[in-house]
Amino acid sequence: MPERSSLRVAIIGGSGHLGLGLARRLHGAGVEVMVGSRDAARAQAAAQSIGLPSDAGRLNVEAARWAAVIVVTVPYDAHRQILESIAPVVSDKVIVDTTVRLGRSGERATPVHGSAAEEARELLPTARIVAGFHTVSAAMLADPAQRPHGHVLLCGDDPSAKERVAEMVRLLGMRAVDTGKLGQAGILESLAGLLLAINRRYKRRDLGIEVAGLD
Ligand SMILES: NC(=O)c1ccc[n+]([C@@H]2O[C@H](COP(=O)([O-])OP(=O)(O)OC[C@H]3O[C@@H](n4cnc5c(N)ncnc54)[C@H](OP(=O)(O)O)[C@@H]3O)[C@@H](O)[C@H]2O)c1
């Protein structure tokens, strides 16, 4: 059994592809995890499906209230609505925004600002926003034959928040790369779109970013 970590991580939208994969791997790494959903029963079922007790599945807002680090894994269509729903309990917590500004059909949605993460900064002005995980494949995380691997590109304006997320990345067994300020998020979101296209072209679902020579 891995040593338990004192980090409390809530996964908002944790019943979904990326969220459930992250929850499973974080739990496996000894991190205290809460799975969030818009529906309490769905949250409980998702928690149980990865070996957590049913009370580790809660409504998104309750999971966010409990956590120190809140990972947002919802489609861009739902981004604003979900962030508004957790805003009352977020204060100055660390928010990891994984959102890629793509429509559900895989086509790009029209950008309102530079990136989904910068929209998050406007919606949650006191929170410490770190953008990341855009280029990590949910299929890789879900595959029991693969250990989590590759680089997790992070950006954000708060160095200590970024370091906290980097620690979480290292607990997952992946490597964190600080790509700079939150203004880089648009590039990371675009990179994810490129990876999606590459995965489609090569009939893969699990390709992510691996940067040679960078630890
Ligand atoms: N999939 C990947 O490999 C991957 C990789 C990197 C980044 N991302 C980004 O991570 C985010 C999540 O991707 P995903 O593939 O995990 O998405 P998903 O499985 O389609 O959805 C994740 C969760 O979001 C909630 N949700 C779905 N539609 C919603 C809506 N209209 N309104 C409110 N909540 C809704 C659902 O949870 P409840 O119904 O339980 O509330 C769902 O389980 C996206 O922004 C994506 O761009 C994905």
The ligand as an SDF file (V2000), in Angstrom:
LIG
                    3D

 48 52  0  0  0  0  0  0  0  0999 V2000
  -10.7820   12.9270  -22.0470 N   0  0  0  0  0  0  0  0  0  0  0  0
   -9.5130   13.2670  -22.1380 C   0  0  0  0  0  0  0  0  0  0  0  0
   -8.6350   12.4430  -22.5270 O   0  0  0  0  0  0  0  0  0  0  0  0
   -9.0710   14.6550  -21.7210 C   0  0  0  0  0  0  0  0  0  0  0  0
   -7.7020   14.9390  -21.6540 C   0  0  0  0  0  0  0  0  0  0  0  0
   -7.2980   16.2040  -21.2670 C   0  0  0  0  0  0  0  0  0  0  0  0
   -8.2460   17.1830  -20.9700 C   0  0  0  0  0  0  0  0  0  0  0  0
   -9.5740   16.8770  -21.0590 N   0  0  0  0  0  0  0  0  0  0  0  0
  -10.5350   17.9220  -20.7000 C   0  0  0  0  0  0  0  0  0  0  0  0
  -11.1330   17.4990  -19.4920 O   0  0  0  0  0  0  0  0  0  0  0  0
  -12.5060   17.8940  -19.4710 C   0  0  0  0  0  0  0  0  0  0  0  0
  -13.3500   16.6440  -19.2200 C   0  0  0  0  0  0  0  0  0  0  0  0
  -13.2050   15.7450  -20.3010 O   0  0  0  0  0  0  0  0  0  0  0  0
  -13.8920   14.3200  -20.2520 P   0  0  0  0  0  0  0  0  0  0  0  0
  -13.5730   13.6460  -21.5210 O   0  0  0  0  0  0  0  0  0  0  0  0
  -13.5470   13.6780  -18.9530 O   0  0  0  0  0  0  0  0  0  0  0  0
  -15.4410   14.7680  -20.2490 O   0  0  0  0  0  0  0  0  0  0  0  0
  -16.7700   13.9060  -19.9860 P   0  0  0  0  0  0  0  0  0  0  0  0
  -16.4190   12.5380  -19.5430 O   0  0  0  0  0  0  0  0  0  0  0  0
  -17.6280   14.0720  -21.1850 O   0  0  0  0  0  0  0  0  0  0  0  0
  -17.4800   14.7310  -18.8180 O   0  0  0  0  0  0  0  0  0  0  0  0
  -16.9220   14.8340  -17.5370 C   0  0  0  0  0  0  0  0  0  0  0  0
  -18.0180   15.0630  -16.5380 C   0  0  0  0  0  0  0  0  0  0  0  0
  -18.5380   16.3860  -16.6750 O   0  0  0  0  0  0  0  0  0  0  0  0
  -19.9090   16.3890  -16.2910 C   0  0  0  0  0  0  0  0  0  0  0  0
  -20.6940   16.9650  -17.3960 N   0  0  0  0  0  0  0  0  0  0  0  0
  -20.8280   16.4720  -18.6360 C   0  0  0  0  0  0  0  0  0  0  0  0
  -21.6360   17.2620  -19.3780 N   0  0  0  0  0  0  0  0  0  0  0  0
  -22.0080   18.2440  -18.5700 C   0  0  0  0  0  0  0  0  0  0  0  0
  -22.8460   19.3770  -18.7450 C   0  0  0  0  0  0  0  0  0  0  0  0
  -23.4440   19.6610  -19.9160 N   0  0  0  0  0  0  0  0  0  0  0  0
  -23.0340   20.2110  -17.7010 N   0  0  0  0  0  0  0  0  0  0  0  0
  -22.4290   19.9670  -16.5260 C   0  0  0  0  0  0  0  0  0  0  0  0
  -21.6130   18.8950  -16.2990 N   0  0  0  0  0  0  0  0  0  0  0  0
  -21.4110   18.0650  -17.3210 C   0  0  0  0  0  0  0  0  0  0  0  0
  -20.3390   14.9420  -16.0880 C   0  0  0  0  0  0  0  0  0  0  0  0
  -20.3800   14.6850  -14.6990 O   0  0  0  0  0  0  0  0  0  0  0  0
  -21.7770   14.5560  -13.9070 P   0  0  0  0  0  0  0  0  0  0  0  0
  -22.8360   14.2840  -14.9240 O   0  0  0  0  0  0  0  0  0  0  0  0
  -21.5330   13.3970  -13.0150 O   0  0  0  0  0  0  0  0  0  0  0  0
  -21.9230   15.8450  -13.2220 O   0  0  0  0  0  0  0  0  0  0  0  0
  -19.2280   14.1560  -16.7350 C   0  0  0  0  0  0  0  0  0  0  0  0
  -19.0110   12.9000  -16.1510 O   0  0  0  0  0  0  0  0  0  0  0  0
  -12.8030   18.5620  -20.8150 C   0  0  0  0  0  0  0  0  0  0  0  0
  -12.7390   19.9500  -20.6860 O   0  0  0  0  0  0  0  0  0  0  0  0
  -11.6840   18.0390  -21.6990 C   0  0  0  0  0  0  0  0  0  0  0  0
  -11.3860   18.9550  -22.7280 O   0  0  0  0  0  0  0  0  0  0  0  0
  -10.0010   15.6310  -21.4160 C   0  0  0  0  0  0  0  0  0  0  0  0
  1  2  1  0
  2  3  2  0
  2  4  1  0
  4  5  1  0
  4 48  2  0
  5  6  2  0
  6  7  1  0
  7  8  2  0
  8  9  1  0
  8 48  1  0
  9 10  1  0
  9 46  1  0
 10 11  1  0
 11 12  1  0
 11 44  1  0
 12 13  1  0
 13 14  1  0
 14 15  2  0
 14 16  1  0
 14 17  1  0
 17 18  1  0
 18 19  2  0
 18 20  1  0
 18 21  1  0
 21 22  1  0
 22 23  1  0
 23 24  1  0
 23 42  1  0
 24 25  1  0
 25 26  1  0
 25 36  1  0
 26 27  1  0
 26 35  1  0
 27 28  2  0
 28 29  1  0
 29 30  1  0
 29 35  2  0
 30 31  1  0
 30 32  2  0
 32 33  1  0
 33 34  2  0
 34 35  1  0
 36 37  1  0
 36 42  1  0
 37 38  1  0
 38 39  2  0
 38 40  1  0
 38 41  1  0
 42 43  1  0
 44 45  1  0
 44 46  1  0
 46 47  1  0
M  CHG  2   8   1  16  -1
M  END
$$$$
